[in-house]
């Protein structure tokens, strides 16, 4: 009886393992499906991606604007991946994996880049507060001096 129970348990585990493998392979197939773009879509999407990525060799230029050798290679890679059916996000993820977060022309908001976004706001608030404080101080000084001159 114990031998039959172990054999049944083995069969159930085998079937569950096969089902799990089939689910994983079917998910992998679904995840790898690629979109097919026509030539106009490839051109538009390629330029859009190139405009959103920074050239690693140029200062303050997007891939679209730069004419360096590396920029031309990366633009060719973008168009190649689009022809292979990769999505915009897949291509951007590929570039970020290859060149790091600095490839983004507009950095994403994170703890590391929060200073870039919050410091100008903090400086603006400080400047407005300082001007208000100076104005209040000036009005207070004028009130005292005006009050003294009438007596």
PyMOL commands that place a pseudoatom at each C-alpha (Angstrom):
pseudoatom trace, name=CA, resn=UNK, resi=1, chain=A, elem=C, hetatm=0, pos=[0.000, 0.000, 0.000]
pseudoatom trace, name=CA, resn=UNK, resi=2, chain=A, elem=C, hetatm=0, pos=[2.850, 2.388, 0.839]
pseudoatom trace, name=CA, resn=UNK, resi=3, chain=A, elem=C, hetatm=0, pos=[4.512, 1.649, -2.501]
pseudoatom trace, name=CA, resn=UNK, resi=4, chain=A, elem=C, hetatm=0, pos=[1.282, 2.525, -4.340]
pseudoatom trace, name=CA, resn=UNK, resi=5, chain=A, elem=C, hetatm=0, pos=[0.984, 5.807, -2.381]
pseudoatom trace, name=CA, resn=UNK, resi=6, chain=A, elem=C, hetatm=0, pos=[4.588, 6.828, -3.233]
pseudoatom trace, name=CA, resn=UNK, resi=7, chain=A, elem=C, hetatm=0, pos=[4.038, 5.932, -6.889]
pseudoatom trace, name=CA, resn=UNK, resi=8, chain=A, elem=C, hetatm=0, pos=[0.847, 8.046, -7.028]
pseudoatom trace, name=CA, resn=UNK, resi=9, chain=A, elem=C, hetatm=0, pos=[2.575, 10.941, -5.317]
pseudoatom trace, name=CA, resn=UNK, resi=10, chain=A, elem=C, hetatm=0, pos=[5.432, 10.676, -7.811]
pseudoatom trace, name=CA, resn=UNK, resi=11, chain=A, elem=C, hetatm=0, pos=[2.983, 10.765, -10.744]
pseudoatom trace, name=CA, resn=UNK, resi=12, chain=A, elem=C, hetatm=0, pos=[1.148, 13.796, -9.326]
pseudoatom trace, name=CA, resn=UNK, resi=13, chain=A, elem=C, hetatm=0, pos=[4.411, 15.660, -8.786]
pseudoatom trace, name=CA, resn=UNK, resi=14, chain=A, elem=C, hetatm=0, pos=[5.536, 14.763, -12.312]
pseudoatom trace, name=CA, resn=UNK, resi=15, chain=A, elem=C, hetatm=0, pos=[2.291, 16.094, -13.793]
pseudoatom trace, name=CA, resn=UNK, resi=16, chain=A, elem=C, hetatm=0, pos=[2.518, 19.283, -11.739]
pseudoatom trace, name=CA, resn=UNK, resi=17, chain=A, elem=C, hetatm=0, pos=[6.104, 19.774, -12.901]
pseudoatom trace, name=CA, resn=UNK, resi=18, chain=A, elem=C, hetatm=0, pos=[5.107, 19.292, -16.536]
pseudoatom trace, name=CA, resn=UNK, resi=19, chain=A, elem=C, hetatm=0, pos=[2.225, 21.740, -16.173]
pseudoatom trace, name=CA, resn=UNK, resi=20, chain=A, elem=C, hetatm=0, pos=[4.561, 24.272, -14.580]
pseudoatom trace, name=CA, resn=UNK, resi=21, chain=A, elem=C, hetatm=0, pos=[7.076, 23.876, -17.419]
pseudoatom trace, name=CA, resn=UNK, resi=22, chain=A, elem=C, hetatm=0, pos=[4.335, 24.290, -20.044]
pseudoatom trace, name=CA, resn=UNK, resi=23, chain=A, elem=C, hetatm=0, pos=[3.038, 27.438, -18.324]
pseudoatom trace, name=CA, resn=UNK, resi=24, chain=A, elem=C, hetatm=0, pos=[6.530, 28.918, -18.128]
pseudoatom trace, name=CA, resn=UNK, resi=25, chain=A, elem=C, hetatm=0, pos=[7.263, 28.197, -21.794]
pseudoatom trace, name=CA, resn=UNK, resi=26, chain=A, elem=C, hetatm=0, pos=[3.913, 29.576, -22.923]
pseudoatom trace, name=CA, resn=UNK, resi=27, chain=A, elem=C, hetatm=0, pos=[4.488, 32.738, -20.861]
pseudoatom trace, name=CA, resn=UNK, resi=28, chain=A, elem=C, hetatm=0, pos=[7.975, 33.060, -22.342]
pseudoatom trace, name=CA, resn=UNK, resi=29, chain=A, elem=C, hetatm=0, pos=[6.477, 32.795, -25.823]
pseudoatom trace, name=CA, resn=UNK, resi=30, chain=A, elem=C, hetatm=0, pos=[3.873, 35.435, -25.060]
pseudoatom trace, name=CA, resn=UNK, resi=31, chain=A, elem=C, hetatm=0, pos=[6.447, 37.765, -23.523]
pseudoatom trace, name=CA, resn=UNK, resi=32, chain=A, elem=C, hetatm=0, pos=[8.739, 37.448, -26.563]
pseudoatom trace, name=CA, resn=UNK, resi=33, chain=A, elem=C, hetatm=0, pos=[6.050, 38.294, -29.097]
pseudoatom trace, name=CA, resn=UNK, resi=34, chain=A, elem=C, hetatm=0, pos=[7.128, 41.323, -31.004]
pseudoatom trace, name=CA, resn=UNK, resi=35, chain=A, elem=C, hetatm=0, pos=[5.273, 44.062, -32.774]
pseudoatom trace, name=CA, resn=UNK, resi=36, chain=A, elem=C, hetatm=0, pos=[5.636, 44.574, -36.474]
pseudoatom trace, name=CA, resn=UNK, resi=37, chain=A, elem=C, hetatm=0, pos=[6.025, 48.172, -37.586]
pseudoatom trace, name=CA, resn=UNK, resi=38, chain=A, elem=C, hetatm=0, pos=[5.794, 49.636, -41.065]
pseudoatom trace, name=CA, resn=UNK, resi=39, chain=A, elem=C, hetatm=0, pos=[8.626, 51.837, -42.357]
pseudoatom trace, name=CA, resn=UNK, resi=40, chain=A, elem=C, hetatm=0, pos=[6.895, 55.107, -41.412]
pseudoatom trace, name=CA, resn=UNK, resi=41, chain=A, elem=C, hetatm=0, pos=[6.273, 53.883, -37.854]
pseudoatom trace, name=CA, resn=UNK, resi=42, chain=A, elem=C, hetatm=0, pos=[9.898, 52.739, -37.564]
pseudoatom trace, name=CA, resn=UNK, resi=43, chain=A, elem=C, hetatm=0, pos=[11.133, 56.150, -38.709]
pseudoatom trace, name=CA, resn=UNK, resi=44, chain=A, elem=C, hetatm=0, pos=[8.844, 58.096, -36.355]
pseudoatom trace, name=CA, resn=UNK, resi=45, chain=A, elem=C, hetatm=0, pos=[9.452, 55.820, -33.369]
pseudoatom trace, name=CA, resn=UNK, resi=46, chain=A, elem=C, hetatm=0, pos=[13.208, 55.691, -34.039]
pseudoatom trace, name=CA, resn=UNK, resi=47, chain=A, elem=C, hetatm=0, pos=[13.484, 59.484, -34.092]
pseudoatom trace, name=CA, resn=UNK, resi=48, chain=A, elem=C, hetatm=0, pos=[11.349, 59.715, -30.955]
pseudoatom trace, name=CA, resn=UNK, resi=49, chain=A, elem=C, hetatm=0, pos=[13.601, 57.264, -29.101]
pseudoatom trace, name=CA, resn=UNK, resi=50, chain=A, elem=C, hetatm=0, pos=[16.757, 59.011, -30.354]
pseudoatom trace, name=CA, resn=UNK, resi=51, chain=A, elem=C, hetatm=0, pos=[15.411, 62.348, -29.095]
pseudoatom trace, name=CA, resn=UNK, resi=52, chain=A, elem=C, hetatm=0, pos=[14.757, 60.899, -25.628]
pseudoatom trace, name=CA, resn=UNK, resi=53, chain=A, elem=C, hetatm=0, pos=[18.252, 59.433, -25.177]
pseudoatom trace, name=CA, resn=UNK, resi=54, chain=A, elem=C, hetatm=0, pos=[21.468, 61.338, -24.464]
pseudoatom trace, name=CA, resn=UNK, resi=55, chain=A, elem=C, hetatm=0, pos=[24.575, 60.885, -26.581]
pseudoatom trace, name=CA, resn=UNK, resi=56, chain=A, elem=C, hetatm=0, pos=[27.322, 59.361, -24.405]
pseudoatom trace, name=CA, resn=UNK, resi=57, chain=A, elem=C, hetatm=0, pos=[30.041, 61.320, -26.236]
pseudoatom trace, name=CA, resn=UNK, resi=58, chain=A, elem=C, hetatm=0, pos=[28.408, 64.755, -26.567]
pseudoatom trace, name=CA, resn=UNK, resi=59, chain=A, elem=C, hetatm=0, pos=[27.568, 67.294, -23.912]
pseudoatom trace, name=CA, resn=UNK, resi=60, chain=A, elem=C, hetatm=0, pos=[23.869, 68.213, -23.761]
pseudoatom trace, name=CA, resn=UNK, resi=61, chain=A, elem=C, hetatm=0, pos=[22.960, 66.599, -27.070]
pseudoatom trace, name=CA, resn=UNK, resi=62, chain=A, elem=C, hetatm=0, pos=[20.461, 63.881, -27.732]
pseudoatom trace, name=CA, resn=UNK, resi=63, chain=A, elem=C, hetatm=0, pos=[21.280, 60.955, -29.988]
pseudoatom trace, name=CA, resn=UNK, resi=64, chain=A, elem=C, hetatm=0, pos=[19.080, 62.603, -32.596]
pseudoatom trace, name=CA, resn=UNK, resi=65, chain=A, elem=C, hetatm=0, pos=[21.136, 65.825, -32.568]
pseudoatom trace, name=CA, resn=UNK, resi=66, chain=A, elem=C, hetatm=0, pos=[24.600, 64.289, -32.261]
pseudoatom trace, name=CA, resn=UNK, resi=67, chain=A, elem=C, hetatm=0, pos=[26.658, 63.160, -35.234]
pseudoatom trace, name=CA, resn=UNK, resi=68, chain=A, elem=C, hetatm=0, pos=[29.419, 61.355, -33.306]
pseudoatom trace, name=CA, resn=UNK, resi=69, chain=A, elem=C, hetatm=0, pos=[30.359, 57.807, -34.250]
pseudoatom trace, name=CA, resn=UNK, resi=70, chain=A, elem=C, hetatm=0, pos=[28.808, 56.333, -31.096]
pseudoatom trace, name=CA, resn=UNK, resi=71, chain=A, elem=C, hetatm=0, pos=[25.579, 58.282, -31.664]
pseudoatom trace, name=CA, resn=UNK, resi=72, chain=A, elem=C, hetatm=0, pos=[25.339, 56.953, -35.209]
pseudoatom trace, name=CA, resn=UNK, resi=73, chain=A, elem=C, hetatm=0, pos=[25.941, 53.409, -33.953]
pseudoatom trace, name=CA, resn=UNK, resi=74, chain=A, elem=C, hetatm=0, pos=[23.250, 53.764, -31.300]
pseudoatom trace, name=CA, resn=UNK, resi=75, chain=A, elem=C, hetatm=0, pos=[20.769, 55.212, -33.806]
pseudoatom trace, name=CA, resn=UNK, resi=76, chain=A, elem=C, hetatm=0, pos=[21.479, 52.262, -36.097]
pseudoatom trace, name=CA, resn=UNK, resi=77, chain=A, elem=C, hetatm=0, pos=[20.914, 49.917, -33.130]
pseudoatom trace, name=CA, resn=UNK, resi=78, chain=A, elem=C, hetatm=0, pos=[17.585, 51.607, -32.379]
pseudoatom trace, name=CA, resn=UNK, resi=79, chain=A, elem=C, hetatm=0, pos=[16.370, 51.149, -35.955]
pseudoatom trace, name=CA, resn=UNK, resi=80, chain=A, elem=C, hetatm=0, pos=[17.651, 47.572, -36.066]
pseudoatom trace, name=CA, resn=UNK, resi=81, chain=A, elem=C, hetatm=0, pos=[15.770, 46.678, -32.898]
pseudoatom trace, name=CA, resn=UNK, resi=82, chain=A, elem=C, hetatm=0, pos=[12.611, 48.366, -34.202]
pseudoatom trace, name=CA, resn=UNK, resi=83, chain=A, elem=C, hetatm=0, pos=[12.851, 46.292, -37.378]
pseudoatom trace, name=CA, resn=UNK, resi=84, chain=A, elem=C, hetatm=0, pos=[13.155, 43.212, -35.164]
pseudoatom trace, name=CA, resn=UNK, resi=85, chain=A, elem=C, hetatm=0, pos=[9.892, 44.229, -33.481]
pseudoatom trace, name=CA, resn=UNK, resi=86, chain=A, elem=C, hetatm=0, pos=[11.196, 45.533, -30.163]
pseudoatom trace, name=CA, resn=UNK, resi=87, chain=A, elem=C, hetatm=0, pos=[9.018, 48.102, -28.389]
pseudoatom trace, name=CA, resn=UNK, resi=88, chain=A, elem=C, hetatm=0, pos=[10.137, 51.601, -27.432]
pseudoatom trace, name=CA, resn=UNK, resi=89, chain=A, elem=C, hetatm=0, pos=[10.407, 50.622, -23.762]
pseudoatom trace, name=CA, resn=UNK, resi=90, chain=A, elem=C, hetatm=0, pos=[12.404, 47.468, -24.563]
pseudoatom trace, name=CA, resn=UNK, resi=91, chain=A, elem=C, hetatm=0, pos=[14.903, 49.517, -26.570]
pseudoatom trace, name=CA, resn=UNK, resi=92, chain=A, elem=C, hetatm=0, pos=[15.217, 52.151, -23.851]
pseudoatom trace, name=CA, resn=UNK, resi=93, chain=A, elem=C, hetatm=0, pos=[15.697, 49.413, -21.237]
pseudoatom trace, name=CA, resn=UNK, resi=94, chain=A, elem=C, hetatm=0, pos=[18.416, 47.868, -23.432]
pseudoatom trace, name=CA, resn=UNK, resi=95, chain=A, elem=C, hetatm=0, pos=[20.224, 51.214, -23.682]
pseudoatom trace, name=CA, resn=UNK, resi=96, chain=A, elem=C, hetatm=0, pos=[19.944, 51.821, -19.923]
pseudoatom trace, name=CA, resn=UNK, resi=97, chain=A, elem=C, hetatm=0, pos=[21.348, 48.345, -19.201]
pseudoatom trace, name=CA, resn=UNK, resi=98, chain=A, elem=C, hetatm=0, pos=[24.210, 49.003, -21.589]
pseudoatom trace, name=CA, resn=UNK, resi=99, chain=A, elem=C, hetatm=0, pos=[25.059, 52.648, -20.726]
pseudoatom trace, name=CA, resn=UNK, resi=100, chain=A, elem=C, hetatm=0, pos=[23.430, 53.247, -17.353]
pseudoatom trace, name=CA, resn=UNK, resi=101, chain=A, elem=C, hetatm=0, pos=[20.762, 55.676, -16.202]
pseudoatom trace, name=CA, resn=UNK, resi=102, chain=A, elem=C, hetatm=0, pos=[22.728, 58.639, -17.562]
pseudoatom trace, name=CA, resn=UNK, resi=103, chain=A, elem=C, hetatm=0, pos=[21.637, 57.726, -21.113]
pseudoatom trace, name=CA, resn=UNK, resi=104, chain=A, elem=C, hetatm=0, pos=[18.199, 59.198, -20.348]
pseudoatom trace, name=CA, resn=UNK, resi=105, chain=A, elem=C, hetatm=0, pos=[18.031, 62.766, -21.646]
pseudoatom trace, name=CA, resn=UNK, resi=106, chain=A, elem=C, hetatm=0, pos=[15.494, 63.553, -18.929]
pseudoatom trace, name=CA, resn=UNK, resi=107, chain=A, elem=C, hetatm=0, pos=[16.476, 61.550, -15.811]
pseudoatom trace, name=CA, resn=UNK, resi=108, chain=A, elem=C, hetatm=0, pos=[13.775, 59.624, -13.997]
pseudoatom trace, name=CA, resn=UNK, resi=109, chain=A, elem=C, hetatm=0, pos=[12.808, 60.717, -10.490]
pseudoatom trace, name=CA, resn=UNK, resi=110, chain=A, elem=C, hetatm=0, pos=[14.625, 58.640, -7.856]
pseudoatom trace, name=CA, resn=UNK, resi=111, chain=A, elem=C, hetatm=0, pos=[16.410, 59.200, -4.575]
pseudoatom trace, name=CA, resn=UNK, resi=112, chain=A, elem=C, hetatm=0, pos=[19.655, 59.879, -6.446]
pseudoatom trace, name=CA, resn=UNK, resi=113, chain=A, elem=C, hetatm=0, pos=[18.113, 62.443, -8.806]
pseudoatom trace, name=CA, resn=UNK, resi=114, chain=A, elem=C, hetatm=0, pos=[15.700, 64.042, -6.341]
pseudoatom trace, name=CA, resn=UNK, resi=115, chain=A, elem=C, hetatm=0, pos=[18.181, 66.882, -5.738]
pseudoatom trace, name=CA, resn=UNK, resi=116, chain=A, elem=C, hetatm=0, pos=[17.983, 67.813, -9.433]
pseudoatom trace, name=CA, resn=UNK, resi=117, chain=A, elem=C, hetatm=0, pos=[14.230, 68.214, -9.174]
pseudoatom trace, name=CA, resn=UNK, resi=118, chain=A, elem=C, hetatm=0, pos=[13.798, 69.548, -5.613]
pseudoatom trace, name=CA, resn=UNK, resi=119, chain=A, elem=C, hetatm=0, pos=[16.746, 71.938, -5.246]
pseudoatom trace, name=CA, resn=UNK, resi=120, chain=A, elem=C, hetatm=0, pos=[15.414, 74.549, -7.718]
pseudoatom trace, name=CA, resn=UNK, resi=121, chain=A, elem=C, hetatm=0, pos=[12.037, 74.441, -5.974]
pseudoatom trace, name=CA, resn=UNK, resi=122, chain=A, elem=C, hetatm=0, pos=[13.674, 74.857, -2.556]
pseudoatom trace, name=CA, resn=UNK, resi=123, chain=A, elem=C, hetatm=0, pos=[15.772, 77.781, -3.830]
pseudoatom trace, name=CA, resn=UNK, resi=124, chain=A, elem=C, hetatm=0, pos=[12.668, 79.452, -5.264]
pseudoatom trace, name=CA, resn=UNK, resi=125, chain=A, elem=C, hetatm=0, pos=[10.796, 79.070, -1.966]
pseudoatom trace, name=CA, resn=UNK, resi=126, chain=A, elem=C, hetatm=0, pos=[13.810, 80.433, -0.076]
pseudoatom trace, name=CA, resn=UNK, resi=127, chain=A, elem=C, hetatm=0, pos=[14.145, 83.427, -2.415]
pseudoatom trace, name=CA, resn=UNK, resi=128, chain=A, elem=C, hetatm=0, pos=[10.432, 84.311, -2.153]
pseudoatom trace, name=CA, resn=UNK, resi=129, chain=A, elem=C, hetatm=0, pos=[10.547, 83.941, 1.640]
pseudoatom trace, name=CA, resn=UNK, resi=130, chain=A, elem=C, hetatm=0, pos=[13.649, 86.124, 1.847]
pseudoatom trace, name=CA, resn=UNK, resi=131, chain=A, elem=C, hetatm=0, pos=[12.071, 88.854, -0.295]
pseudoatom trace, name=CA, resn=UNK, resi=132, chain=A, elem=C, hetatm=0, pos=[8.898, 88.741, 1.840]
pseudoatom trace, name=CA, resn=UNK, resi=133, chain=A, elem=C, hetatm=0, pos=[10.992, 88.982, 5.031]
pseudoatom trace, name=CA, resn=UNK, resi=134, chain=A, elem=C, hetatm=0, pos=[12.947, 91.961, 3.652]
pseudoatom trace, name=CA, resn=UNK, resi=135, chain=A, elem=C, hetatm=0, pos=[9.745, 93.683, 2.560]
pseudoatom trace, name=CA, resn=UNK, resi=136, chain=A, elem=C, hetatm=0, pos=[8.141, 93.136, 5.982]
pseudoatom trace, name=CA, resn=UNK, resi=137, chain=A, elem=C, hetatm=0, pos=[11.267, 94.431, 7.710]
pseudoatom trace, name=CA, resn=UNK, resi=138, chain=A, elem=C, hetatm=0, pos=[11.316, 97.494, 5.457]
pseudoatom trace, name=CA, resn=UNK, resi=139, chain=A, elem=C, hetatm=0, pos=[7.644, 98.230, 6.195]
pseudoatom trace, name=CA, resn=UNK, resi=140, chain=A, elem=C, hetatm=0, pos=[8.234, 97.803, 9.923]
pseudoatom trace, name=CA, resn=UNK, resi=141, chain=A, elem=C, hetatm=0, pos=[11.220, 100.161, 9.809]
pseudoatom trace, name=CA, resn=UNK, resi=142, chain=A, elem=C, hetatm=0, pos=[9.192, 102.728, 7.858]
pseudoatom trace, name=CA, resn=UNK, resi=143, chain=A, elem=C, hetatm=0, pos=[6.338, 102.483, 10.372]
pseudoatom trace, name=CA, resn=UNK, resi=144, chain=A, elem=C, hetatm=0, pos=[8.698, 103.175, 13.272]
pseudoatom trace, name=CA, resn=UNK, resi=145, chain=A, elem=C, hetatm=0, pos=[10.386, 106.036, 11.505]
pseudoatom trace, name=CA, resn=UNK, resi=146, chain=A, elem=C, hetatm=0, pos=[7.076, 107.543, 10.417]
pseudoatom trace, name=CA, resn=UNK, resi=147, chain=A, elem=C, hetatm=0, pos=[5.683, 107.265, 13.927]
pseudoatom trace, name=CA, resn=UNK, resi=148, chain=A, elem=C, hetatm=0, pos=[8.743, 109.002, 15.414]
pseudoatom trace, name=CA, resn=UNK, resi=149, chain=A, elem=C, hetatm=0, pos=[8.647, 111.922, 13.002]
pseudoatom trace, name=CA, resn=UNK, resi=150, chain=A, elem=C, hetatm=0, pos=[5.070, 112.932, 13.918]
pseudoatom trace, name=CA, resn=UNK, resi=151, chain=A, elem=C, hetatm=0, pos=[5.783, 113.255, 17.642]
for i in range(1, 151): cmd.bond("trace and resi %d" % i, "trace and resi %d" % (i + 1))
show_as sticks, trace
zoom trace
